[in-house]
Amino acid sequence: MLDAAFFRRWMTGAAALISREADRLTLLDSPIGDADHGTNLHRGFSAVATALEREETPTPSAVLTLCGRQLISTVGGASGPLYGTLLRRAGKALGEAPEVSREELAAALGAGVQAVATLGGAAPGDKTMIDALAPAAEALATSFEAAREAAEQGAVDTTPLQARKGRASYVGERSIGHQDPGATSSALLFAALAETAAGREGGSDE
């Protein structure tokens, strides 16, 4: 079972991973976006890490809700509302339980993905973060590692697509051949989740 401490480690780990990968995210964003995706997410997740140190988060839901709120208030562009919606909706779905199972987290993140899709008007194949988030949330019902692999593959698979939603859609066919930065950062979120799970005592994938 996954408690609030696990979720705090996950979000802190995500902040550290995004910090390390911020330059790569911005590089991916340069040809098809505003060249600020890495910078924006680094700022937002740094605020998340700081908030987690300062505020009480007694349940998994409280952790995700706090993190989503921080991202909405500190990340510029569309990424803040989208990531914030993902985490806040997932947190709401988890309710007030002190511990949740991996399967329950998968279902909650699935609800979050649906909320993101509704907010952004995106579907799989549109070359957005949904292309990584949707398969990852589904694969999480199998294992943490399966979710990581699905997210990473989903991000890579955006490369040959033409963007139909988001800032990248403005450049039309020039978006083809570039991996989507939002899908890439979404894969980092699931990579951090898998790393957090692997670091639990005994490395259990339950």
Disulfide bonds with the S-S distance in Angstrom:
none
